[in-house]
């Protein structure tokens, strides 16, 4: 069993799916895929969409708290976990 901050976990998943949905606005045949699995002791959750992707100029900043490419400046940072909790890590994997 792994201790997590459930609210933060829910917020991260919600925001990943919401961002994917927003990226698909007005796209033909929009698609969001969600995968889960285990890799050793780690739980893996992947969210992918067939949207336009992230502007290469923004790639080195996307994990900065409050950084956003959205015109309305909406952004929610990943908060630090509490002592004894597993720390989430986020990775960007771009389609080939």
C-alpha positions as CSV (number, residue, x, y, z in Angstrom):
1,X,0.0,0.0,0.0
2,X,1.2,3.5,-0.8
3,X,0.2,6.6,1.1
4,X,-0.8,9.5,-1.2
5,X,-2.5,12.8,-0.9
6,X,-5.8,11.8,-2.5
7,X,-7.0,15.3,-3.3
8,X,-3.7,16.2,-5.0
9,X,-3.9,13.0,-7.0
10,X,-7.4,13.6,-8.1
11,X,-6.5,17.2,-9.0
12,X,-3.5,16.0,-11.2
13,X,-5.6,13.4,-13.1
14,X,-8.5,15.9,-13.5
15,X,-6.2,18.6,-14.9
16,X,-4.4,16.2,-17.3
17,X,-7.7,15.0,-18.7
18,X,-9.2,18.6,-18.8
19,X,-6.0,19.8,-20.6
20,X,-6.3,17.0,-23.1
21,X,-10.0,17.8,-23.7
22,X,-9.3,21.5,-24.2
23,X,-6.5,20.6,-26.7
24,X,-9.0,18.7,-28.7
25,X,-11.5,21.6,-29.1
26,X,-12.7,21.7,-32.7
27,X,-10.3,18.8,-33.7
28,X,-11.7,16.2,-36.1
29,X,-12.0,12.8,-34.4
30,X,-10.9,13.9,-30.9
31,X,-9.4,11.1,-28.8
32,X,-8.2,10.8,-25.2
33,X,-6.5,7.6,-24.1
34,X,-5.9,6.7,-20.4
35,X,-3.5,3.9,-19.5
36,X,-2.7,2.5,-16.1
37,X,-0.1,-0.1,-15.1
38,X,2.7,-1.1,-12.8
39,X,6.4,-0.8,-13.4
40,X,8.3,-2.4,-10.5
41,X,7.0,-0.6,-7.4
42,X,5.6,2.3,-9.3
43,X,2.1,2.9,-10.5
44,X,2.0,4.4,-14.0
45,X,-0.9,6.5,-15.3
46,X,-0.6,7.9,-18.8
47,X,-2.9,10.4,-20.5
48,X,-2.6,11.0,-24.2
49,X,-4.6,12.9,-26.8
50,X,-4.4,13.5,-30.5
51,X,-4.3,17.3,-30.1
52,X,-1.8,19.7,-31.7
53,X,0.9,19.0,-29.0
54,X,2.9,21.4,-26.9
55,X,4.7,24.4,-28.5
56,X,8.5,23.4,-28.5
57,X,9.3,26.9,-27.0
58,X,7.2,25.9,-23.9
59,X,8.7,22.5,-23.3
60,X,11.4,23.6,-20.9
61,X,8.9,25.4,-18.7
62,X,5.8,23.2,-18.5
63,X,6.6,21.8,-15.0
64,X,7.1,25.3,-13.5
65,X,4.4,26.1,-10.9
66,X,1.8,28.4,-12.5
67,X,3.3,28.3,-16.0
68,X,0.6,28.1,-18.6
69,X,0.2,28.5,-22.3
70,X,-3.5,29.2,-21.9
71,X,-4.7,32.7,-22.8
72,X,-6.8,33.0,-19.6
73,X,-3.7,32.1,-17.4
74,X,-5.4,29.2,-15.7
75,X,-2.9,26.9,-14.1
76,X,-2.8,24.7,-11.0
77,X,0.6,23.6,-9.7
78,X,1.4,20.2,-8.3
79,X,1.7,20.7,-4.6
80,X,4.4,19.2,-2.4
81,X,3.4,16.0,-0.5
82,X,3.3,15.6,3.2
83,X,6.0,13.7,5.1
84,X,5.8,10.0,4.6
85,X,3.7,10.2,1.4
86,X,4.9,9.0,-2.0
87,X,5.8,11.9,-4.2
88,X,4.3,11.9,-7.7
89,X,6.5,12.6,-10.6
90,X,5.2,13.9,-14.0
91,X,7.0,13.2,-17.3
92,X,6.2,14.5,-20.7
93,X,6.4,11.9,-23.4
94,X,5.9,13.2,-27.0
95,X,4.5,11.1,-29.8
96,X,7.0,10.0,-32.4
